[in-house]
Amino acid sequence: MTVLVLGGSGFIGARVVRRLAEAGKNPVCLDGNPDLFRLEDLRDRFRFIKGDITYIEDIIAAIKEHDVDQVINMAYMLGDAGPQETVRIDILGMNNAFEAARLTGVERVLYASSIARHGPQEAFGDGTVREDDPGHPTTLYGWAKQFNEAVAGEYARRYGMTMVAVRPAYVFGAAPRRWGPVGASHMISDVALGNPSVVAADPDQRHLLVHVDDVAEIFLKLSQAPTVRYPAFLTGGHVTTFRALADIVRTFLPQAEISYSEDRRRSYDLVHNVDASRVRTELGIEQPPLEQRVLDTINAARRMAGQPPVG
């Protein structure tokens, strides 16, 4: 099976490419960024195309040239990219992925949505959030995700395509070169290399973390499934705070210097009380404990820097 991964050199996309290759699939990575440092050890097990998802012709050409069976879109602008870039990448780019698949007869499209589609936990009170609950986005990013899902639903209804959204929580993992999600990724990666870390967030704000490898595993299972019954899957994850996370880090790195800035510019207020039973019952996925994923992140960061593992 050949799977086209749009945004396949990115933080999550590269892990998806890796898991597909490890599972014996034929991943094709299309990305505007040719820096494949996350995939250097797999260079002979996937194909790379430099392309732009805002040009539907690039996607169609890749599908036809490599006889693609499925499309996975991981290409997206994180955070507050501004209105123009949000519409260009997050709306037009995503729709190009959908339409290119339709025009070329690709019947299954998997794509990254987000818990940002649901919005803050306060919109649900103490209630548990499930995939079918309404969205309450408060950012352009969240609104774009909700719009993507609405459009995907139309492709499923009109053309009989299998369109599946994965809604990750806050994703973390080793983030070398200061590139990747902020927050937990940078905090753990900094101290893993013996550097101090200053977190610009409320240390006691509860939020939902999911490890990047667990997100990639969900995409792999959805790609492998003979059929997919549902249009959306929450990843679930681990409810924690930065202070609690720091305590876990110090069990492996007792000398870790972690402090909290008075400039708490970033809020981690998205839904954290979620029901992720769908990924367990439909895909058979059980995520490792948070402690294990923290250690994995520490050692991945150290390995990338040429340092020995701990723990």
C-alpha positions as CSV (number, residue, x, y, z in Angstrom):
1,M,0.0,0.0,0.0
2,T,1.3,3.5,-0.9
3,V,0.3,6.3,1.4
4,L,0.9,10.0,0.6
5,V,1.7,12.0,3.7
6,L,1.3,15.7,3.2
7,G,3.5,17.6,5.7
8,G,5.5,14.5,6.2
9,S,8.7,16.2,7.3
10,G,7.0,17.9,10.2
11,F,6.9,17.0,13.9
12,I,4.0,14.6,13.8
13,G,4.1,13.9,10.0
14,A,7.6,12.5,10.2
15,R,6.5,10.1,12.9
16,V,3.6,9.0,10.7
17,V,6.0,8.4,7.8
18,R,8.2,6.4,10.2
19,R,5.4,4.2,11.5
20,L,4.1,3.5,8.0
21,A,7.6,2.4,6.8
22,E,8.1,0.2,9.9
23,A,4.7,-1.4,9.2
24,G,5.8,-2.3,5.6
25,K,3.8,0.4,3.8
26,N,5.2,2.6,1.1
27,P,5.1,6.2,2.4
28,V,5.5,9.1,0.1
29,C,6.3,12.4,1.8
30,L,5.2,15.7,0.2
31,D,6.4,18.8,2.0
32,G,7.6,22.3,1.2
33,N,10.4,21.7,3.8
34,P,13.1,19.4,2.4
35,D,14.9,19.2,5.8
36,L,14.4,15.5,6.6
37,F,16.6,15.3,9.8
38,R,13.8,13.4,11.6
39,L,13.9,10.7,8.9
40,E,17.6,10.5,8.1
41,D,17.9,6.9,9.2
42,L,14.9,5.9,7.0
43,R,16.0,7.7,3.8
44,D,15.9,4.6,1.6
45,R,12.4,3.5,2.9
46,F,10.3,6.4,1.7
47,R,10.1,8.8,-1.2
48,F,10.2,12.6,-0.8
49,I,8.6,15.2,-3.1
50,K,9.0,18.9,-2.6
51,G,5.6,20.3,-3.0
52,D,3.0,22.9,-1.8
53,I,-0.4,21.8,-0.7
54,T,-1.9,25.1,-1.7
55,Y,-1.3,24.0,-5.3
56,I,-3.7,21.1,-5.9
57,E,-1.7,20.2,-9.0
58,D,1.2,19.2,-6.7
59,I,-0.9,16.8,-4.8
60,I,-2.6,15.3,-7.9
61,A,0.8,14.8,-9.6
62,A,2.1,13.0,-6.5
63,I,-0.9,10.7,-6.3
64,K,-0.7,9.8,-10.0
65,E,3.1,9.4,-10.2
66,H,3.2,7.0,-7.2
67,D,-0.1,5.3,-7.6
68,V,-1.3,6.4,-4.1
69,D,-3.9,4.3,-2.2
70,Q,-4.5,6.7,0.7
71,V,-3.8,10.3,1.6
72,I,-2.9,11.6,5.1
73,N,-2.7,15.3,5.6
74,M,-0.5,16.6,8.4
75,A,0.3,20.0,6.9
76,Y,-1.1,22.8,9.0
77,M,-0.1,26.2,10.5
78,L,0.3,25.9,14.2
79,G,-0.9,28.7,16.6
80,D,-1.8,32.2,15.5
81,A,-0.6,32.3,11.9
82,G,-2.8,35.2,11.0
83,P,-5.9,35.2,8.8
84,Q,-4.3,35.0,5.4
85,E,-2.0,32.1,6.2
86,T,-4.7,30.3,8.1
87,V,-7.0,30.4,5.1
88,R,-4.3,29.6,2.6
89,I,-2.8,26.6,4.4
90,D,-5.4,25.4,6.8
91,I,-8.5,25.8,4.7
92,L,-7.4,25.8,1.0
93,G,-4.5,23.4,1.6
94,M,-6.8,20.9,3.5
95,N,-9.5,21.2,0.9
96,N,-6.9,20.6,-1.9
97,A,-6.0,17.3,-0.1
98,F,-9.7,16.3,-0.1
99,E,-10.4,17.3,-3.7
100,A,-7.2,15.8,-5.1
101,A,-8.1,12.5,-3.5
102,R,-11.6,12.7,-5.0
103,L,-10.4,13.5,-8.5
104,T,-7.9,10.7,-8.5
105,G,-10.1,8.0,-7.0
106,V,-8.4,7.8,-3.6
107,E,-11.2,6.7,-1.3
108,R,-9.6,7.2,2.2
109,V,-8.3,10.4,3.6
110,L,-7.0,10.7,7.1
111,Y,-6.2,14.2,8.5
112,A,-5.1,16.0,11.6
113,S,-7.9,17.9,13.4
114,S,-7.4,19.0,17.1
115,I,-9.1,19.3,20.5
116,A,-9.0,23.0,19.6
117,R,-12.1,22.2,17.6
118,H,-13.9,21.5,20.9
119,G,-12.5,24.7,22.6
120,P,-11.8,25.3,26.3
121,Q,-12.8,22.9,29.1
122,E,-14.9,25.6,30.7
123,A,-17.4,25.4,27.7
124,F,-18.3,21.9,29.0
125,G,-18.0,22.5,32.8
126,D,-16.9,19.3,34.5
127,G,-18.4,17.2,31.7
128,T,-16.6,14.6,29.7
129,V,-16.1,15.5,26.0
130,R,-16.8,13.0,23.3
131,E,-16.2,13.0,19.6
132,D,-19.9,13.8,18.8
133,D,-20.0,16.8,21.1
134,P,-20.4,20.3,19.5
135,G,-17.4,22.5,19.0
136,H,-16.7,25.7,20.8
137,P,-13.5,26.9,19.2
138,T,-12.0,30.2,20.4
139,T,-9.2,30.6,17.9
140,L,-8.8,30.7,14.1
141,Y,-6.9,27.5,14.4
142,G,-9.8,25.8,16.1
143,W,-12.4,27.3,13.8
144,A,-10.4,26.0,10.8
145,K,-10.3,22.5,12.2
146,Q,-14.1,22.6,12.7
147,F,-14.6,23.8,9.2
148,N,-12.2,21.1,7.8
149,E,-14.4,18.5,9.5
150,A,-17.6,19.9,8.1
151,V,-16.1,19.9,4.6
152,A,-14.8,16.3,5.1
153,G,-18.4,15.3,6.0
154,E,-19.6,16.7,2.7
155,Y,-17.0,14.6,0.8
156,A,-18.2,11.5,2.7
157,R,-21.8,12.2,2.1
158,R,-21.6,13.3,-1.6
159,Y,-18.9,11.0,-2.9
160,G,-18.9,8.0,-0.5
161,M,-15.3,8.7,0.6
162,T,-13.9,7.6,4.0
163,M,-12.8,10.8,5.6
164,V,-11.4,10.5,9.1
165,A,-10.2,13.2,11.5
166,V,-7.8,12.6,14.4
167,R,-8.1,15.1,17.2
168,P,-4.8,15.2,19.1
169,A,-4.5,16.8,22.5
170,Y,-1.4,18.9,23.2
171,V,1.3,16.9,21.4
172,F,4.8,16.5,23.0
173,G,8.0,14.7,22.1
174,A,11.7,15.5,21.6
175,A,12.0,18.8,19.9
176,P,15.6,19.4,18.7
177,R,16.8,22.6,17.0
178,R,14.1,24.5,19.0
179,W,11.6,23.4,16.3
180,G,8.4,21.7,17.3
181,P,5.5,22.2,19.7
182,V,6.3,24.5,22.6
183,G,5.6,23.7,26.3
184,A,6.2,20.2,27.4
185,S,8.4,19.4,24.3
186,H,10.8,22.2,24.9
187,M,10.8,21.8,28.7
188,I,11.8,18.2,28.6
189,S,14.2,18.5,25.7
190,D,16.0,21.4,27.3
191,V,16.7,19.7,30.6
192,A,17.5,16.4,28.9
193,L,20.5,18.1,27.5
194,G,21.5,19.7,30.8
195,N,20.1,23.1,30.0
196,P,17.7,25.1,32.2
197,S,14.1,25.5,31.1
198,V,11.8,28.4,31.7
199,V,8.1,27.6,31.0
200,A,5.9,30.6,30.0
201,A,2.7,29.1,31.3
202,D,0.7,28.6,34.5
203,P,2.5,25.7,36.2
204,D,-0.8,24.5,37.7
205,Q,-3.1,24.7,34.7
206,R,-4.5,21.2,33.9
207,H,-4.1,20.2,30.3
208,L,-4.2,17.0,28.2
209,L,-0.8,15.8,26.8
210,V,-0.3,13.1,24.2
211,H,3.0,11.8,23.0
212,V,3.8,12.2,19.3
213,D,4.4,8.5,18.8
214,D,0.9,7.7,20.2
215,V,-0.6,10.1,17.7
216,A,1.4,8.4,14.9
217,E,0.2,5.0,16.0
218,I,-3.5,6.1,15.7
219,F,-2.9,7.2,12.1
220,L,-1.2,3.9,11.3
221,K,-4.1,1.9,12.8
222,L,-6.6,3.9,10.9
223,S,-4.6,3.4,7.7
224,Q,-4.5,-0.3,8.2
225,A,-8.1,-0.8,9.3
226,P,-10.3,-2.6,6.6
227,T,-13.1,-0.2,7.4
228,V,-13.5,2.8,9.7
229,R,-16.9,3.3,11.3
230,Y,-16.5,6.8,12.7
231,P,-15.5,10.2,11.1
232,A,-13.5,11.4,14.1
233,F,-11.2,10.0,16.9
234,L,-10.0,11.9,20.0
235,T,-6.5,10.8,20.9
236,G,-7.0,11.1,24.6
237,G,-3.8,11.3,26.5
238,H,-2.6,12.2,30.0
239,V,-4.1,15.0,32.2
240,T,-1.3,16.8,34.0
241,T,0.2,20.2,34.9
242,F,3.6,21.6,34.2
243,R,4.5,21.3,37.8
244,A,3.5,17.6,37.9
245,L,5.4,17.0,34.7
246,A,8.5,18.6,36.2
247,D,8.3,16.2,39.1
248,I,8.2,13.3,36.7
249,V,11.2,14.7,34.8
250,R,13.2,15.0,38.1
251,T,12.7,11.3,38.8
252,F,15.0,10.7,35.8
253,L,17.0,14.0,35.9
254,P,17.2,15.0,39.6
255,Q,19.3,18.1,38.8
256,A,16.8,19.5,36.2
257,E,16.4,23.2,36.5
258,I,12.8,24.1,35.6
259,S,11.2,27.5,36.5
260,Y,8.1,29.4,35.4
261,S,8.1,32.8,33.8
262,E,5.9,35.6,35.0
263,D,5.1,36.0,31.3
264,R,2.4,33.4,31.0
265,R,1.5,34.2,27.5
266,R,0.3,30.8,26.5
267,S,-2.8,29.3,27.9
268,Y,-3.3,25.5,27.9
269,D,-7.1,25.8,28.5
270,L,-8.4,23.4,25.9
271,V,-10.6,20.4,26.9
272,H,-8.8,17.9,29.1
273,N,-11.7,15.8,30.4
274,V,-12.2,13.6,27.3
275,D,-13.6,10.2,26.6
276,A,-11.0,8.4,24.4
277,S,-12.6,5.0,24.5
278,R,-13.1,5.0,20.7
279,V,-9.4,4.6,19.9
280,R,-9.3,1.8,22.4
281,T,-12.4,-0.1,21.3
282,E,-12.1,0.5,17.5
283,L,-8.3,0.5,17.1
284,G,-7.1,-1.5,20.1
285,I,-4.7,1.2,21.3
286,E,-3.6,1.5,24.9
287,Q,-1.1,4.4,25.5
288,P,1.9,3.9,27.7
289,P,2.0,5.7,31.1
290,L,3.0,9.4,31.1
291,E,6.2,8.5,33.1
292,Q,7.3,6.2,30.2
293,R,6.6,8.8,27.6
294,V,8.6,11.4,29.5
295,L,11.6,9.0,29.7
296,D,11.2,8.3,26.0
297,T,11.3,12.0,25.3
298,I,14.3,12.6,27.4
299,N,16.3,9.8,25.8
300,A,15.1,10.7,22.3
301,A,16.4,14.3,22.8
302,R,19.7,12.9,24.2
303,R,20.1,10.5,21.3
304,M,19.6,13.3,18.8
305,A,22.4,15.2,20.5
306,G,24.7,12.2,20.7
307,Q,24.4,11.7,24.4
308,P,23.8,8.4,26.3
309,P,20.4,7.5,27.6
310,V,19.3,7.8,31.2
311,G,16.9,5.7,33.3
